[in-house]
């Protein structure tokens, strides 16, 4: 829901029961911890020594092509140094700023000794730079050296995410060190860092195996003894490429005529990597080879997912056995439930799968899509559908999962996924066009919304005639989207009208949709100055939101209701709204949910305005919960309130402190009002409409608890807002 006085998103109910419970916002179980070292790891002390300087550098850059052991070297160093680390393995979906910030916040929380943001609310409603500031504050609280690893950074192409990483690099405390592992150099001020001695670089030349490392690797890990000449031949042919040497070891293990096979590698007219891979696969039994080929389409593997693709029931056991057999398989968690293939090996397997059966990858991707949507990974489901090449299936999955991705705040992810479809496919699909428009307005953009809604409305009659799921609620959704767009355009009258129309069009039984319409209408009425009706609408929204179990939206509506009551001077009613709402946020184990931070923040604001020193304790509770849930906006607001209030006695507390700070524009309007300017004069001064000035004057008066312009000016002088 859109919150009062903050930048946030509107939570729209899922339009399809088929994806109820999809939780794309949840943190994946294997992320944030470094990959596990293999049971038969070969320690490369040379690389550990080279990386020892990482704790003296602001940035460590490990840059080399696939297969050069970047991850292995970093895990080896972290294991040897016992340095606490948060490891974030990046995927293409992390180009969405909201998703990237979610994991960044959770990594910082882990390094700071706090529980990770399990609900994925890190950064919700906050500007990216503000989230980075909070990350830096959390990391600064512990003095010991720690490491934050961004692995596979080469997948990041979004300028917004690159900006976030640049800001992070500048604001990290001295005891925290950023490590980036990538196939290509990132767009960061590397030259400046290098000149300042704050950059440690590890590149392909350093990562190549030396002859001695290769000898130990073959002897101790692979059980293969090579003569000096054979080793020299193999090193010359592979150029010390670690992944190729491991494949060579797999193909040579157990062979009696090792020298002849090494000679075959060197003499092959084909690229040696292809030749060795053929040798490795030919050594496996048919069942294992088939398992590898079919599951190679996956970016990450777990037993049940592999079973869904292969039709077998031994996925977990097979993964464990293949890892023990030294196949290029990387465990991603301590329990060894999640794995990934070495990137280079996966590419080779996929290539062979396509050659062996050109139609097979598409079918496997569709099976993977079905498994991921069933288990709550909406973006992954869509990604596999896209890779399948089945345009209709991909479009249907986008439509089915769009609401889940919006709920996770991954608006850029959804827009990017839709942009990968042909424009005609989006325009002809009523739900895709609707989601496109919704993603735009929730991103704070109005350009293109009308065109997308027009496309959706043109496609709607055919959808209604075909009885397609979700078609019946689209007219109401479209009016709701137009209401949000009108608010963005500072047209409160239009926002109210569209929301009222949405309410009239909502079909019976669409309780979640109706709740969101009530909330949107309430905020539109607030902008229009109709406080009494605004309160009524927010109250009407809460029961349906509670019934849907949408805790974030319920917390928002409770907080907003309390703030509105306080604006009307009804502090007792405001506090009652908080006290009535808090019991909803106690889980079955008796623990308070992190979302309750928003309500405790409202309590602190009301107590402060009442002159009650209990405001500090309420703010502290909000800080604790907001930090646990990764709610950066509530965290910053609660900390500011606590710091403003801490140390004051009850007699020193302002009897009528601001419940919310004035924005820069609102402060400017207040100053012009104090100078005697009329609405028309102020509009001309600020190059806005008279209606916009009226809205600003109303909002300023409400925040100051003033009944009119004269009282607002007097109150502003009392609080030191005016000279």
C-alpha positions, 0 to 999 in steps of 0.5 A: 500500500502507498504509505503516508509521507513516504515513497512506497509501492502499492500492493496489488493482490495476485490476479490468479489463484494458481500462483497464490503463495508464490514468494519471489521475495524470499531469500534463496536458501543457499545465498549469502554463504560461500560455496562449500570446499570440496572434500578433496580440495587441493590447497593453493597456498600461492593464491592464498598468499596473494589474496592475503592483501585483500584485507588491506584493500578497499576492493579486491578484483578477481577477473578471469574467463570461466574455468579459471578457479575464481570461486575456488581461490576465494573460498580457499582464502576465506577458509584459510583466513577465517575471515567472516564473509557474506557471499552473494552469487549474482544472476541476471535477475539481480539486475533489478535494483530492488532484488539486488538491494534485498540481498545486499541488505541481508548480507550486511545484516548477516555480517552485522550479526543480525537476522537476515531479512527473511521477508525480503523487505530490504529497501522497500520504499527507500531510495537506493543510496539510503539503503547503502547508507544503512548497509554501511551503518550496520557494517560499521558496528563491528570492528573486526575485518569482514568481507562482502563478495559479489560473485559473477558480477559480469551478469550485472548490466543495469546502470542502476545496480552498477550505481549502487555498487559504486556508492557501496564501494565509496561508503564501506567502513574501513574494516569491510572489504569488497571482493568482486569476482567477474569474467570482465572488469566492472565499471568502477574507478579502478584506475583511481583505486589502483593509484591509491593502493586500494585495489588488489587484482588477481587475474588469469595469469595468476590463477593458471596452475603452475606445473607443481600445482598441476602435479599435486592436483593430478597425484593427490586429488585425481590419483593420476601419475604423470611423467614430467614429459606428459605433464609438460605436454598437458600444461602446454596444451591447456595453458594451465586452465584449471577447469580443463585440467580437472576434466583431463584428470577425470578422463585419465583416472583409472586409465592404464595407458596415460601417456598415449591419452595425453598424446591424443589430447595434444594431437587432436585436431579438435579443440582440446576442451571438447575432446577431453569433455567427450572423454569424460562423458564416455567414462560415465555410465549412460544413466549418469551421462543422461542425468548431466545432460538433462540437468545442465539447463539449470542454473542451480540444482536440487534433488527434487528439481532434478527429478522433475526434469529427469523423471527419476527419484534419485536426484539428491543421491545422484548429485551427492555421488557425482560430487564425490566422483569429482565431477565439476559440481559445486555445493552451494550450502552446508547441507548439500541440498543445492548445487551448481555445475561449474559454469564452463562444464554446464556450457559444454553439457548444454552444447552437447544436449542441443546437438544430441536432441535439438528439441530436448532443451525446450522441453526441459526448460518448460519442466523447470518452469513448472517446478519453479512456479510450483515452489514459489520462484516466479522470476526463475519460472519465467526465465526458463519459459523464455529460454524454452523459446515457447513464446505463448508459454512464456507470455502465459507464465509472465501473466500468471506470475506478474502479481507475485513479482510486483509483490516482491517489489521487483518492478524492473525485473517484470518490465525487463521480462516483458521487454524480452517478448515481442511487442505484439505479444504484450500488446495483444495480451490483456493481463501483460499490458495491465501488468506493464502499466501497473509496473510503470505507475508503481515505479513512479512513471506515468509515461506510456501508462495510457497506451498500455491500458488502451492495449489491455482494454482492446484485448479484453473483450476476447479474453472475456468471451474466452472466459480467461482467468482474471479477465473479469477484474481487469476493468477495475484494475485499470481504473485503480491504475489510473487513480495511482497515475493521477496521484503521481500527476498531482490531480487528486480529483481525478485520483478520487474519481478513478478509485471510486470507479474502480470500487464500483467495477470490482466484482463480488468476491474480489476481496483483496482487490477491493481492499487495495481500492479502498486504500488507494481511494483513502490516499486520494481523498487525503490529497483532496483534503477529505480527511474524514472520508480518507480515514473511513476508506483506510478502515474499510481496507484493513479486514480484507488485507488481514484476511489475505495475510498480507502483513506488509499491507496490513502494517501500512494501513494500520500505520497510515490510519494512525497517522491520519487520526493524529493529523485530525488531532485525535491522538487517542483514536490514533493510539487505539488504531495501533494497539488494536493492530499490533496483536495481528503481528504475533506469530504462532510462536509468540514472536512479533513479526518485523512488519510491526515496526511500522506500527511501533513507529506510528506509536512513537510519533503519537507518543512524541506528539503527546509529550510522552517520553515513552516515544523513545522506547517505542522508537527503539522497538521499531528500530529493532524490528525494522532492522530484523526485517530489512525495512530501511525506510522505517529504520531511518525514520525510527532512528531519527525520531529516537535521536531527536527525542532521546535524553529529553525529560517529559517536561522538555518534550514538545507538546505538539511535535511534527508527526511527519517532517515537511518535504523541501517543496512543502517547506517552500510553500510554507515560507511563501504563505508566511510572506503573504502570498496567495495561492495564485501568486505561489503557483506562479512563483513555483510554476505549478497549478493553483490546485497543486498549491492548494494540495500542498497548503492542505498537507502542510496544515495537516502535518503541523496540526493547523486548522488554517493558513494563519495557524500553519504559519504560527506553528511553523515559527513555533517549531523553528521552520520559519525565521 
